[in-house]
Amino acid sequence: MFATAVILFREVLEASLIIAIVLGASRGISNRGRWVAGGIALGLLGASIVAMLANLASSVFSGNGQALLNAVILLSAVAMLTWHNVWMSAHGRQISSEVKAVGSNVQSGQRPMTALLIITMVAVMREGSEAVLFLWAIATSGEQSMNMVIGGLGGVVVGILVGLLLYIGLLRIPTRHFFSITSWLILLLAAGLAAQAASFLNQTGLLPSLGNGVWNTSNILSQNSLTGQFMHILVGYIARPSGIQVVFYVGTLLSILLLMRTRKSPSSIKGNN
Amino acid sequence: MRISLLLSILVGVFSINSPVLAADEPQAVLQIEHQQFAPNQLSIPAGAKIKLVIRNLDAVPVEFESPDLSREVIVRGHGEITIFVGPLEPGNYQFFNDFNREMQGSIAVKPVTNKGN
């Protein structure tokens, strides 16, 4: 029972932390809760469909398709996080000053709602399909299954609570620094997800590895440890990265930074109060 | 820009039915039976890209995962998948089943002493 709780906790953690960061970063944008909730619902639906397909012998998801799907999901999350960050770099100052002034939501401009929806959807879908598959397997395996399902659900709840804690922690950051901190979090998150996508593409043989183990810090911080896993999700820490992962990580980081610089609107720079 | 290029590559691959599997890399087979990897230590030569076939003889799905190798793939019950590993430096690379972490194994990458021609 405890083992299942731990497994489900780990599966849920990634989605939970990503959603917490995105919810934090979109603070002050009106109706964001509705879009994020919609994303979670669609993600659960998608996860169930993927899990069902992965269980079919003839399905493309039983082989290379699975890794390709993961890569596509991760890269679309990267694209959406990029869009979100670029949009925020143009509007963040305005939102930040309005949050400070009235403490309420902003209703202006073209807001990256689709980005919010897609990020939460794919975050839930990715790890969610694994969780569904796992729960399904134990639920149908008889005997102790009820205990295990309860344990699993406990793990899910704890995973969600950890995300909630991160969200509450984020909200405690002073408004002055808030959006610069969340935009750095999103930047590192996106770079880490891009590196994960690279390893999925390498796994299918589509991309070269460009050297395995560019460095190995497993004995300093193992990726199997809880801290290692947190760092892996939040900033893309990899204990033993391949060359292609490093290339994707750095490439994504620099591309987003560059986009943020160039799209920063002059009005947002002037609006300095 | 890079992302859209990648996506178009992906779409292309989906439409031409996995040409990657047609490559003639050396192959290694890992079997899963009674919630154990067999063999649980796999030896492969250094510096070569290996086609790794993972065959699950059990009814429950297994998530083959290895941070050392940056690999993560679900093998459904009574299913089989193929992934690529390497080329790797000599050393030991751990892997495990993320759905049952007591189920572990490793890949020993041996230096190639005689390259032949």
Interface residues (C-beta under 8 A of the other chain):
Chain A: A3 I7 R10 A54 N55 A57 S62 G63 N64 G65 Q66 A67 L68 N70 A71 V72 L75 V78 A79 E130 L133 F134 A137 I138 S141 S199 F200 L201 N202 Q203 T204 G205 L206 S209 N212 G213 S218 Q223 N224 H232 I238 A239 R240 P241 S242 Q245 G251 S255
Chain B: R2 I3 L6 L7 I9 L10 V13 F14 S18 V20 L21 A23 K49 A59 V60 P61 E63 P67 D68 L69 S70 R71 E72 V73 I74 R76 G77 H78 G79 I81 T82 I83 F84 G86 P87 L88 E89 G91 D98 F99 N100 R101
